[in-house]
Amino acid sequence: MTEAEDINKTPTPEVTEAPKVAKKSKKKRIVPSGQVHIKSTFNNTIISVTDKQGEVLSASSAGASGFRGSKKGTAYAAQVASEKACSIAKKDHGMNSADVFVSGIGLGRDSAVRAVSSAGLKIDSITDATPIAHGGVRPKGERKP
């Protein structure tokens, strides 16, 4: 074999499979009491169930529950989403009681809180965490004399 033939001949790379890495199963933590955060807007309602440190255990929204368009902002959609998130937290993590934090001014505020109670969670406290504007930033432009 000449040197020119040896250069043109490229070795075929051997195909080696990467070693299979076993995926660890996520451990289900038992959380007896936690927090339920309800964000209610005019267009949607989002419910997050967390532990006391704020780590999310389960979450749901009106959109994730199958409602589309203007139906997502209704009280019934908020109730369905809240029941779904709370039942997952109760079943998978053994949650019994929760502090409820409500923010926003949507139609689903009250029905979402009622649904937390009807899902079997004992409500320890209800806190309104809706942000309130207080003056805001200075408007653009030159200062008026």
N, C-alpha and C positions, 0 to 999 in steps of 0.2 A: 504494500500500500504506500502510495506516495504521500508526501506531506500535504499537498493540495487536497487530496481526497479525504485525509484525516481531519482537516479544518472544516470542510463542508459537511461532514457527518456529525450531526449534533446528537448527543446522547439523549435517549428518551428518559424523561424524569419518572422515577418510581412513585406511584401513588400510594401514600401511606395514610391511613385513617387516623384522625386525632383520637386520643383516648376519650372514652365516654366519661363525662363527669356526672355523677349522680346528683340530681337537684334535691336540695334539702326541702322537706315539706315544712310549710309555715306552721308554727305551733299556734294553736288557738289558745289565747290567753283568757283566763277567767277574770272578769272585771265585774264585781258586784254592784258598784255604783259609778256613774260617769256623768257626761254632759250631753245635752242635745242642743245643737245649734240650728236655728231655723232662720233662713234668709228669705224673706218674702218680698218680691217685687211685683209690679203690675203684670209682668210678662211670664214669670216663673216662680217656683218656690223650691228652694234647695235645703235639704235636711242632712246634717252630718251628725253622727253619733260618735262621741269620743270618750276616752278615759279622762281621768282627772288632770293629766298632764297635757291633754289636747291632741293626743295621737288618735287618728281616725280609725274607728272599728268598722263602721259601715256608713254608707251614704246613699242617698237617693234624691231624685228630683221629679217634678211633675213631667218633664220631658222624658226622663228615663222610664217613667211608669207608663208610657205609651200615649200621652196626650200631645197633641200638635196644635200649633197656631195659637189662637186666642183662648183655647180651652185650658192651656197650661197655667194661666193666671187665675183660674177659678178656685173656690174654696174646696170643692170636691177633689180636684186634682192634688191639692196640698194635703188633704186628708189621706188619700191613697198613698202618696209618696211617704208621708210620715209613718203610716202603719207598716209599710214595706221596710223602711230603714230600721225601725224599732224592733220589728219581729226578727230581723236578721241578727241584731245585736243581742236580743234576748235568747235566741236559739243557739247561736254560735259562741257567744261570750258569757252567757249566764248573767246578764245585767238585770238587776231588780229595781234600782231606783236611779233617778237622774235629776240634775239641775237643768232647767230649760233656759236658753238664752235666745231671745227673739229680736231680730233686727229687720228693718224695712217696714214699708207701709202698704204692702199688698193685701189682697183680699183673703189670702190663705193663712193669716196669722193665727186667728182664734181656732179655726178648724184643725190646724196642724198641732196645736197644743192639746186640744181635746183628743186627737187621735193618738198622741203619745200615751195619754192616760188609758185609753181604751185598748191599746196594744198590750197592756199589762205592766207598764212601768210606773212605779210610784214617783210622783213629782215632788221633789224636796223644795224647790224654789223656782220662781219664774222671774227672770230679769229682762227688762227691755234694754237692749244694747243698740238701739237706733242712733246713728250719729246725728248730732244737731249742729247746724251751721252757727257760727258765732263771729260774724264780721267778715271773715274771709281775708283774702290777700288784697294788697293795694291795687287798684285798677291801673291799667296801662295808661301811659301818656304823661304829660307834664302836669305838675301840681298847679292847681288853680290858685290865683292870688287872693 
